[in-house]
Amino acid sequence: MAQLTGVKAMIAAIAVVVASAGAAIPAPNATSLFMQTGAVTSQPIGHYEFCRSHKSECDIKSTSAPAPRVTEFGWKVINDINQSVNHEITPVTDEDLYGEEELWTYPDTAGDCEDIALLKRERLMEKGFAASDLLMTVVRKPDGEGHAVLTVRTAQGDFILDNLDDEAKIWTKTPYRFLKRQASFNSGRWVTIENGAEVLVGSVGN
């Protein structure tokens, strides 16, 4: 394997997810592997309140860098965490659990979609994944209901970890309209997803 230099070498030193050319990961058949992000946009109120009590997690600034190439081991970590958190946390609405309409927090045994995505993000960071590659994302389900998932940025595309699906999928293979996500350059900022509606044409159900 060619010697990694510059930015690639730095990425390799940081995370377990970096790099062999022969890494085994699903080969998505999609016209666009990556979300096209736009301007900074409004932060979801739930995330704003979350940041007030978890300030250090919402002040992570990152320089622009290519997303890392996920290895076979890294892909196993992603899927294991996605599945284990889905099975560990019982889906319950904030209203039923806390008596509040919207509350983003780390769940113990129960939580809603945002809480479950936050826990997956935390566990992946503990395994060496960078915050800039683990982005909370707001989508709209086919029935019009709002929903939150975790986007994992990789050199192979943007993959979605969803509490409604145990399989991590390329974003274009989900049934959602993508609205906005955390900015990769600042964990406290959010950006629009410019091509979020285009994937609906070729999407498949869970």
Backbone torsions as a table, in degrees:
resi	resn	phi	psi	omega
1	MET	NA	135.9	-178.9
2	ALA	-61.6	143.8	-178.1
3	GLN	-65.4	132.0	-179.9
4	LEU	-82.9	137.7	179.3
5	THR	-132.2	168.6	173.5
6	GLY	57.4	-131.9	-176.4
7	VAL	-61.3	-39.6	-178.1
8	LYS	-62.0	-40.2	179.8
9	ALA	-66.5	-37.5	179.6
10	MET	-65.3	-41.6	178.0
11	ILE	-62.5	-41.4	-178.2
12	ALA	-62.7	-32.6	-178.0
13	ALA	-75.8	-22.3	-172.7
14	ILE	-87.2	-44.5	-166.5
15	ALA	-126.1	155.8	177.7
16	VAL	-75.7	-7.1	-174.3
17	VAL	-87.3	-5.6	-173.2
18	VAL	-85.9	132.3	114.3
19	ALA	96.0	10.8	-176.9
20	SER	-76.2	147.6	-177.3
21	ALA	-65.9	-23.7	-178.3
22	GLY	-95.5	18.0	-177.5
23	ALA	-58.9	136.6	-179.4
24	ALA	-94.0	111.9	176.8
25	ILE	-146.2	154.3	-177.8
26	PRO	-53.0	140.0	178.0
27	ALA	-101.2	95.7	-175.9
28	PRO	-69.0	142.1	176.0
29	ASN	-102.0	85.6	-175.3
30	ALA	-139.7	149.3	-179.2
31	THR	-73.6	-29.3	-179.9
32	SER	-134.6	112.7	-178.1
33	LEU	-81.5	-18.3	-172.3
34	PHE	-124.0	143.0	173.3
35	MET	-71.8	141.0	174.7
36	GLN	-97.3	109.6	-178.2
37	THR	-90.9	152.6	-178.0
38	GLY	-117.8	-133.6	-174.2
39	ALA	-77.0	160.5	173.6
40	VAL	-61.5	137.2	-176.6
41	THR	-131.8	-176.4	-176.5
42	SER	-66.5	142.0	177.2
43	GLN	-84.1	132.9	176.8
44	PRO	-55.4	140.3	-176.0
45	ILE	-58.9	-36.2	178.8
46	GLY	-63.2	-39.0	178.6
47	HIS	-72.7	-35.1	176.4
48	TYR	-59.6	-45.7	179.0
49	GLU	-67.7	-37.5	177.0
50	PHE	-60.0	-41.8	-178.4
51	CYS	-67.3	-28.1	178.3
52	ARG	-66.4	-30.9	-179.9
53	SER	-101.6	-7.8	178.6
54	HIS	-133.5	60.0	-171.7
55	LYS	-58.9	-38.9	-177.5
56	SER	-65.9	-27.1	-179.0
57	GLU	-80.3	-15.1	-177.0
58	CYS	-111.6	16.6	178.8
59	ASP	-129.6	32.8	179.5
60	ILE	-92.7	110.9	-179.3
61	LYS	-103.6	136.1	-176.2
62	SER	-129.2	143.5	174.2
63	THR	-78.6	154.5	-179.8
64	SER	-63.3	127.2	-179.9
65	ALA	-152.8	150.7	177.8
66	PRO	-62.0	147.7	175.0
67	ALA	-67.4	147.5	-176.9
68	PRO	-76.1	153.6	174.3
69	ARG	-83.6	125.5	-176.6
70	VAL	-81.9	131.1	177.2
71	THR	-84.0	173.0	177.4
72	GLU	-59.8	-41.3	178.2
73	PHE	-66.5	-43.0	179.0
74	GLY	-61.3	-39.3	178.3
75	TRP	-65.4	-36.1	176.8
76	LYS	-65.2	-40.5	177.9
77	VAL	-60.5	-45.7	179.8
78	ILE	-58.2	-49.9	-178.0
79	ASN	-68.2	-38.8	179.5
80	ASP	-62.5	-44.5	-179.6
81	ILE	-68.4	-41.0	178.3
82	ASN	-58.3	-48.0	-177.4
83	GLN	-69.9	-43.8	-175.7
84	SER	-65.5	-41.7	179.2
85	VAL	-67.8	-39.6	177.7
86	ASN	-58.8	-38.8	-178.1
87	HIS	-82.7	-25.5	-176.5
88	GLU	-80.6	-36.1	-174.0
89	ILE	-104.6	122.6	177.7
90	THR	-79.0	126.8	179.9
91	PRO	-68.5	120.8	178.2
92	VAL	-142.2	138.8	-179.3
93	THR	-70.8	157.0	177.0
94	ASP	-61.1	-36.6	-179.8
95	GLU	-61.4	-44.7	-179.5
96	ASP	-72.9	-34.7	-174.0
97	LEU	-85.3	-41.8	-174.1
98	TYR	-120.4	-8.0	-175.9
99	GLY	74.0	20.1	178.5
100	GLU	-124.3	150.9	-177.5
101	GLU	-71.2	-36.6	-176.0
102	GLU	-147.8	115.7	178.4
103	LEU	-145.9	112.3	178.1
104	TRP	-91.8	124.3	-179.5
105	THR	-159.1	166.9	175.7
106	TYR	-78.1	126.8	-176.8
107	PRO	-84.0	154.2	173.2
108	ASP	-95.1	-64.6	178.9
109	THR	-126.1	-13.5	-178.3
110	ALA	-145.7	153.4	179.0
111	GLY	176.7	171.2	178.4
112	ASP	-95.9	-171.0	-171.8
113	CYS	-60.2	-38.4	-179.9
114	GLU	-66.3	-42.4	-179.4
115	ASP	-62.9	-41.5	-178.8
116	ILE	-66.4	-40.5	177.8
117	ALA	-65.7	-38.8	177.8
118	LEU	-61.7	-40.5	-179.2
119	LEU	-67.4	-39.9	177.1
120	LYS	-62.6	-41.7	179.5
121	ARG	-61.1	-45.7	-179.7
122	GLU	-61.1	-44.9	-177.3
123	ARG	-69.1	-35.2	176.9
124	LEU	-69.0	-36.6	176.4
125	MET	-64.6	-36.2	177.0
126	GLU	-63.9	-24.9	178.9
127	LYS	-89.1	-0.2	175.9
128	GLY	109.0	-1.9	176.9
129	PHE	-72.4	143.7	-178.0
130	ALA	-80.5	146.0	178.3
131	ALA	-58.8	-34.4	-178.0
132	SER	-67.2	-13.7	179.4
133	ASP	-107.6	3.9	-179.1
134	LEU	-124.8	99.4	-166.4
135	LEU	-121.1	119.3	173.0
136	MET	-60.3	137.7	-171.7
137	THR	-138.4	136.0	179.0
138	VAL	-104.4	130.3	-179.1
139	VAL	-130.9	171.2	172.8
140	ARG	-119.7	128.3	180.0
141	LYS	-75.0	164.2	-179.7
142	PRO	-56.8	-28.3	179.2
143	ASP	-83.8	2.9	177.7
144	GLY	93.2	-8.3	-178.8
145	GLU	-75.3	142.2	175.7
146	GLY	-72.1	152.2	-176.0
147	HIS	-154.6	153.3	178.3
148	ALA	-124.2	140.7	178.3
149	VAL	-137.4	174.0	175.4
150	LEU	-110.1	126.2	174.7
151	THR	-94.4	130.9	174.8
152	VAL	-109.3	112.6	178.7
153	ARG	-77.2	127.3	175.7
154	THR	-138.3	164.9	176.7
155	ALA	-66.5	-19.7	179.5
156	GLN	-89.9	-2.6	179.6
157	GLY	134.4	176.9	177.4
158	ASP	-93.6	118.5	-178.1
159	PHE	-107.4	148.8	-174.2
160	ILE	-111.7	128.7	172.3
161	LEU	-106.0	120.2	-167.6
162	ASP	-129.4	136.8	177.6
163	ASN	-72.1	-9.9	178.2
164	LEU	-96.4	3.4	-177.1
165	ASP	-152.0	125.4	-179.8
166	ASP	-77.5	-10.8	-179.4
167	GLU	-100.3	125.2	173.3
168	ALA	-70.2	126.9	-174.7
169	LYS	-125.4	150.5	171.2
170	ILE	-58.7	143.1	-170.3
171	TRP	-59.8	-29.8	-179.4
172	THR	-74.7	-7.2	178.7
173	LYS	-104.5	21.4	173.8
174	THR	-109.4	162.6	-177.3
175	PRO	-91.4	19.3	-169.7
176	TYR	-101.5	158.5	167.0
177	ARG	-97.6	120.6	-175.5
178	PHE	-88.8	126.9	-173.6
179	LEU	-103.8	-55.4	-178.6
180	LYS	-160.9	163.2	179.5
181	ARG	-150.4	167.0	174.2
182	GLN	-57.6	146.5	176.4
183	ALA	-77.4	138.4	179.6
184	SER	-68.7	-21.6	-177.3
185	PHE	-90.1	-12.7	-178.5
186	ASN	-158.6	116.2	-174.6
187	SER	-69.1	-10.2	177.7
188	GLY	-98.7	-1.7	179.4
189	ARG	-109.4	157.0	177.3
190	TRP	-127.2	149.7	180.0
191	VAL	-129.9	154.5	177.7
192	THR	-73.3	157.9	173.8
193	ILE	-110.7	108.1	-169.9
194	GLU	-72.9	-32.8	-178.6
195	ASN	-105.0	26.5	-175.5
196	GLY	-66.3	-26.2	-178.6
197	ALA	-89.4	-21.7	-174.4
198	GLU	-65.6	-29.5	-174.8
199	VAL	-71.6	-16.2	-177.3
200	LEU	-62.8	-28.5	-178.8
201	VAL	-62.9	-40.3	-175.7
202	GLY	-109.3	11.2	-175.6
203	SER	-76.6	159.7	176.6
204	VAL	-125.7	159.0	-179.1
205	GLY	-77.7	171.9	178.5
206	ASN	-68.2	NA	NA
